[in-house]
Amino acid sequence: MHDVYTQKPWLNHYDPNVPSALSYEDKTFAEVFQDVVRRSPDKTALIYLGSHLNFRELDELSNQLAHFFIQSGLKPNDVVGLHLPNIPAHYIAVIAAQKAGCVTSGLSPLLTPAEMAHQLQDSQAKMVITVDVLFAKLAQVATECPFATILVSEIADFLPPLKRFLGKLLKKIPTAEVTPIPGKNIRRFTEILPTFSKEFVPVKRTMDDMIFMMYTGGTTGLAKGAMLTQRNYMYNRRQVLTWLDIKTEDTALSAFPMFHIAGLALGGFIITQGATQVCVPNPRDSHFLIEAIKKYRPTCIVNVPTVYFEMMKKPEFKTVDLSGVKWCLSAAAPFPAENIKELEAIIGEGNFIELYGMTETSPVTCCNPRYGKKKASSIGMPLSDTEFKLIDPASREPVKPGEPGEIAIRGPQVMKGYFGQPEETANVLRDGWLYTGDIARMDDDGYFYIVDRLKDMVIVSGFKVFTRELDDVLSRHPDVQMAASVGLPDPERPGSERVACAITLRPGIEDSAAEKEIILKYLKENVAPYKVPKVITFMDQLPTSGVGKILKRELKQILAEQPSHNGRA
């Protein structure tokens, strides 16, 4: 084995405030939250559409909901599905579930009926909390799922009465009808809470108990429930708070939805740190985000690349006073290096941080330093108490620095396993290491660079094409806004593949045969001949997940169905 990974060269480049090993407090989420409430009861915890909820209010509301959970028959380890945007009910429900000893599982509003039914059935959810504008989606699958109770919130909940009334009257706040479903107990969120005690619910949990069951994106098949323990999540909390140097006086703004592990991590980490966060109910509303940044002056901003790109298109974003912003973080998808300079011209040089995480690791494992040298296109270095090694998928041996290999991770944040799937668990958890399916390389300083997903790697006549690298080359072309490459079966060479690229052009660039030739010529000058795509397609929008991650499996299906698959598009 090459000693480079055991030597951990990344430790030489840690910020001074970050030790190689941390001391952890063995306290559960609920216990740490209670410490925050005792310390800062009157401090603002959530800012929601102009309204403020302090930690005492959040504590009392979550106590009431926890009592409802218990009266409804929920027991420790029972799963509650959260089918909500980032509204107060979502945060209250996460905390209440922890107090009642339950486990929450996020349900994306973008799930198809079949995907939602799978998650609810697989997790054996006993209750689902939703919002009226999403109720119809849940109703489509409710009768085939095991849960008994549906709790319904509204976008207008927790707003002042006058604002709530006028918002609904003038149709500025969306609402939708909630209809009966046979065999299901349907209750209104704000109607049940006042009927329950505000006293703390002392259900004891241990660090080995499950805290969340979060489903993988399902981009490579049926979604699997990653079982995260209190230790996984709370230790990762300590790792991230230390690495990013997050203080109680900080204010965070994130468009990451809490039904996604990244949003759940940030939301929970900030709440249990006693800091303030701005709720973003619609992550695609860039005007709302810019106005919220202007009004509330967050010190920390977290988004996916597509959200930053949309804000960067708005002239008003370039005029907002961002002097109070300590850092802007990007995750879930690669951020093209060429666009980092454009963003830092607005947010301040050195204030952009890119990291790497996954559902199975609670989620953060690798990050560029808060204060030290950040490297473009790099996911940074492993966090404290986190080990990385890169393995050749064929030989199963560690690769040399600079060579691509599959990321294997060991650390306290690595999941317990997949719920009800011992074979899938054994496939990714081997000898104490999590095999991620992501291909990366490491430089001499211990910074890592994602090359591709193992499943996205394309084999062209025996040659390996890493689509992430091709995407990065395409993104550097001045006419290209976003690009994604996939492999399609080559009808002329059985057993081989051909590269296909989907591209969204920058505003003002015309979709034409001439433009395709321009990009094709550029690629021929910048990549090896076998990497040059046989199919180039222009699209108005690439298929993305709820957090802006490009869905390559869906893209592959779209491109495979086009006539151009049999020749150059």
N, C-alpha and C positions, 0 to 999 in steps of 0.2 A: 504493500500500500504506500502511496505517496504521502509523506509526512506533512505535506503542506496544510491539509485540512485539520490535522491534530495540532499543528502549530498555531492555528488561528491567526493568520497575519492581520486580520481586521482589527484585532484588539489594539494594535499600534495606532489606530486612527480614530479611536473613540473620543468623543468630547470629554473634557476634564470632569464634567459632572456625572459621567456615566461609568460606573464600575463594571468589571467583567462579570462579577457575580453580585446578586442582590440579596438582601434579607427580606423575607416575605412575612406578612402578618396573616396568620391563619384565621381570617375572619370572612364570613360569607357576605354576599352582596347585601342582604337585609341588615346584617350587623353593621357594616360600614356605612350604609345609608342612615341608620339610626344615629351613628356618631355625628354625621354631618348635620342632621336635624337638631341635635342637642347643641351643637357648636354654632350654627348659623340659621336659626329658625325663620328669621325675617328677611333673609337674603333671597333675591329673585333666583328661582331655579329655571323657569321657562318663560320665554317671551313668545306670545302667540297672537298674531294679528293685532298687535298693540296692547293686548292684555298681559298682565304679569301674574304668575303663580309663584309664591315663595315656597321654601322648603317645608314649612309647617303645614301649609295647605296641601302640598303634594303628599306629605306624610299622612294627614288625616283622610284625604280622599282615597289613598291606597289602602289604608286600614279598613275603611268602609267596604271597599271592593273585595278585600281579602276575606272579610266576614261573609260577604255574599257567596264567594267561592265555596267556603266551608259549608254554609247552610245549604248550598245547591248539591252537596254531596261529593265535592272534589276532595280527593285524598292526596297526601304527599306523593310526588312523582307523576300525578295525572297531568296530561298535556292540555294546554289551552292554546288554540290557534288564534293568532292576531292578524286579522285581515284589515289593516288600517294604514292610512297615510300617517305622516308625522304630525299628529294632532295630540292635544293633552291626554286623551283617553289612552293612547298607545303607551305613553310614558307611565301613566298611572297603572295600567294593566301589567306592565313588566314588573314594577315594584310590588304590586299587590300579589302577583303570582309567587314572588320570592318570599313574601311574608307568610303565605299560605302553604309554602312547601311545594308548590306546583312547578311545572316546566312549561315554558312558552316556546312556540314555534311560529316563525313568520310565514305569512301567506301573501305572495305578491299579487296585486290586482291584475297583473298582466298574464297570470297563469291561464291556460286554456281550461275548460271544464274538466277534461280528462286529467290534466296535471294537478288541478286542485283536489279532485276526488282522490287521486293517488296519495297525495300528501296527507289528507285528512284520514284516510283509511289506514295508511301505513303507520302514522304516528299514534293512531287510536285516540285522537283528540276527543275530550269529553265536553268541551265548550268552545265556542268561537265568538270572538268579539269583532264586530265589523262596523262600518259606517253606512248610513242610509243610502248614499250614492253608489255604494258597491254591493248593496244587499241583493240585488237581482242576480249578480254573478254567483253569490253563495247559494241562493235559492235554487239555481240550476242543478246543483249536486247534493243539496242537503238531505234529500230522502234516501240517498244511497250511502250516507256517511253515518258513523256511530254517535256523533255528539248529540246531546239532548237539549242543550240550551244555546240560544243565540242572544247576545247582548249587543244592542245597536246604539252607537253614538251618532253625533251629527257634527258637521264642520263648524256649526255655530255654537256648539257646547263650550262653556267656560268663557264666552264673551259677555260683556255687560248686556243687560236686558235690552236697552234701547238699540245698541248696535246689532244685537241678534235679531230684533224685530225688524229694523229697517233693512238689514242685509237680506233677510228672506223676502220682505215685501218688495224690494226693488230688484230682487233676483240677482243680487251681487254675490250671495252665498248660495251655492247649489244645494238642493234638497231632492229627495226622491221618496217614493211611496214604499212603505214596509207592509207587506201582506202576510197573512197567516200561512204557515207551512205545516201540513199534517204531521203530528207526532213530535213537533219541536216547540219548546217553551221559548217564546220571544219576548224579551224585556228591553226597556229603554234605559240606557246608561245613567242618565241624570235623574231618572225617576226612582231607580232602586237605591242609589247611594245614600240619600238622606234618611232612609229607613234603617240604616245599620250604624253600629257604634263606631266612634272615631278612635277607640282605644286600640293600642298596638296588639297585633296577633302574634303570639310567641310560638311559632312552629319551628322546632329545632332542626337545623340542617347541618351536615358535615361537609368538609371540603371535598369529599369523594362523591357526594351526591350530584346528580345531574342538575344543571342550571338552565340550559337551553338545548333544544333539538332543532338545529338549523339545517335546512335541506340544501344540498349542493345544487348548482344551477341547472343540472339536467341537460347540459349541452351535449353530452355524449351518451345519453340514454335516460332511463327513469331516475328521477332525483332520489338521493339517499339521505337519510337523516343522520347527520353527524351529532353524536352525543358529546356535549361539552360539559365538563364538571365545574363545580364552584372553583376548584383549584386551577383548572385550565384558564378560566375567564379572569379570575381575580389576580392570578399571577401575571397574566398578560397585561392586565390593567396596570400593575406596578411597573412592568417593563416599559410600556408605552408612555405612561406619565413621566417616568424618569428620563427616557430618551428624548422626548419632545419638550421636557421641562415645563409641563403644564401646571399653572398655579391656580389657587382658589379664586384669585381676582380676574382670571381670564374670562372672556366671553367667546363662545364658539358658535359658528354658523356652518351648517352642513346640509347639502342637498341629498346626501345619502339617505335613502329610506330605511327606517328601522326594521322593515321586514327582511332586509339584507344584513348579513353579518357585519359589514363595515359600519352601517348606520347604527346597528345595535351596540357595537363596540364603542363607538364614539359617544353615543347617547348615554350608555351606562357608565363609561369611564368618567365623563364630565359630571354626571349627577353624583356619583360617589366620591368625587373630588371636591364637591361643594362649589363648583364653578357654575356659570350661567350659560344657557344655550338658547339660540333663536330657533323656533320650530319653523320648518319649511314644508308646508302641506303639499305643494306642487313643485317638484324638483325641476320641471321643464319650464317654469315661469321665470325666465331670466330677468324680466323687468322687476318682479317681486324681489328677487335676490339682490339686485343692485340697489333698490330702494331700502331693503333691510340693512345692507352693508352701510349705506349712507346714514341711516337713522340710528342704528344700534352700535356702530363702530366695533365690530368683533375683532378680537386679537388673533383668532385662529379660524381659518376657513378651509373646509374640506369638501372636495367635489371630485367627480370623474372628469376625464379630459373633455368629453363632449359638452359638459356644462360650462367649463371654462371657455371653450371655443365659442359657445353661444354668447356668453357675456362679452367676450373680446370683440364680437361683431358690433356691439352697441357703443355708440360714441359716448354715452353718459358714463359708462364704466371707466373710461379713460380719464374722466374729470373728477371722479369720486376721491375724497381725501382718504387715502389708505395708509397714512403715516402711523396709525396705531396698530396696523397688522404686523404681527410677529412672524407669521409664516402662513403659506398656502400649501396645502397638501393634496396630492393626487394619488388615486389608487384605483384598482379593479381593471384597468386597461392601460396599455403603454401610452406615454405622452411623448409625441415626436420631439426630438431634440431641437429641431429648428423653431418650434413654437415656444420653447421655454424662454428664449430671449425676448420674444414678443410679449409674453406674459410678465416677465420680470421687469420689463420697461414700465409696466403699470404698477405692479405690486412692490417693486424694489428688488435690486440685485441681491441674490443669495437667499431670497425669502421663499423660494419654491422648493418643496421637498417631495420626492417620489418614494413610495414604499411598496412592499410586497406582502401579501397575506392571502389566506384562503379560509374557507369555512372550517376546514378540519383543524386549523391552528388558532382559533379563538379571537382574532384572525391574524395578528401581525407577527412576522418573524424577521423581517429584513427591512432596513430603512436607511436612507441617506442621513447623515448627521444633521442635527438642528443647527449647530454653530460651525462645524468644520467643513471640509471640502466636499462639495456635492458634485457628482459626475453625471453629465447628461446621458440619458438612456440607461443609467444604472438604477437598480432597485436598492442600492446601498449595501449595508453590511448587516450580518446577523445581530440581533439584539442581545443584551446580556443573558447569560445562561442558555443561549441558543446556538446549536452547532449545525453547520451545513457541510455536506460533501457532495461532489458531483460524480455520478456513476455512469459508466458506459453501459447503455441498455443491452448490448449484445454480450459483452464479456462479464458484466456485473462487477468490474473492477473500477476503482477510482481513476479519473482522468487527470492528466497533467494540467497545470494552470494555463489558461488560454484556450483549452480544448472544450468543446461542448459535451455536457453530460447531464443526466437526470438529477434534479435536486432531491436530496434526501435530507430530512430535518429531524433533529432531536432536541427536545426542550419541554419545559413544564406546561406549555400551552397546547401541546399536541393532544388531540381528542382521545376519548376513551375507545371509540370505534363507531361503526355504522349500526344504527338500531335494527335489530333483527336480521342482520346480514353478516354472519361470521365469515363466510368465504370472501366477501368483498373486503371486510376488515383485514383478514389475513393477507389479502393481495397487496394492500398498501402499507400495513404496519408489519415490518419485518425486523426482528432483532432490535427492537426499541427505536427504529427509525421509520419515519413516514416518507414513503416514496410518492412524490407529488405529481408525476407525469409532466412536469415542466422541464424544459431543456434550458440550461444556462451555461455561461462560462464565467470564470473568476480571473480578475487581473492580479498582478503581483501585490497590490495593496489590500487584497481581500474584499474588493467591491465586486458584486455580482451583476450580471447582465442577462436578462431573459432572452433566449434565442427563439424559442418556440414551445408550443405544447407538443408533447411526444406524439399525440394523435393527429396533430396538424402538420407534422413533417411530411413532405412530399418526396416520393422516390421516383426520379426520372431516369429511366434506363440505368438503374443502379446507383445513381448519384443522389445524395441527400440535399434537399432544398428546404431551408428553414424559412417558413413563410413570414415570420416576424421580421427577419432581416430584410426580406424583399419589401415588406410593408414600410419599413423605415426608409429604404432607398426611395420608394415612390413618394413618401410624405415630404421628401426634400425637394421635389419638383415644384416650382412656383405655381403651377396650374392646379395642383392637387390639394384638396381640402382633407379628405380621409381616404384610406385605401386598405383593402383586405385581400389576402391571397389564400387560395385553397387548392387542393389537388383533386382532379377529376380522372376517372379511368381513361386511359388512352386507347381508343378503338383500334388504332393501328398497331399497338404493341401490347398484347395481352400480358397482364401482370405488371405493367408499368403505368405511370400516371403522367398527366400533363398539368402544368400550372395554369390556373385561371385567376384573374384579378378583377375585383369590382372597385370602382373609383367614384367618389363624389368630387366634382370640380368646384373650384373657388367661384364665388359670384362674379359674373361677367365673362366667364370662359365658356365658349360654346361647345356643346356636345356635337362632335362631327367626326367624320372619317379622318379628316386632316389632323384633328387633335389626337386621335389614336396613334397616328403615325409619328407625331411629335414625341409622345410618351414612349412609344416603342423604340424609337431611335435613342432616346435618353437611356432606356434600360439596356439596350445593346452596348452602350458605351460604359455602363456602370456595373453590370453583373455578368457572370459567366454565361455562355450561350445556353447551357441546359436550364438555367434559371429564368430565362426570358419566357414570359407567359405565351401560351398558344391562344388564350382567350382573354380579351380585355373588354369589360363591359362598364359603361357609365350608368350610374344610378343616382336618383334624386336623394335617396337616403339608404344607408346600410341597415340591415336588420340588427337591432340591439335589444339587450335585456332591460329590465327595469332600472338598472343602475348605469346604463350606457355602454355595457360591454358588448362588443360585436359578436354576434352569434354565428360562428363559422359553420356550424352544422347546418343551420337554416340557409345560410348563404350558399353553401355547397349544393343544397337541394334546388335553390332558385337557379343557379348557373347550370346545373345538370339538365334542367328542363328546357333550357333555351336551345333553339336550333343551332346557335353558334358553337355549341359544345363539339360539333363535328367538324369545326374549322375555325379559323381565327375570326373573332368577333370584331 
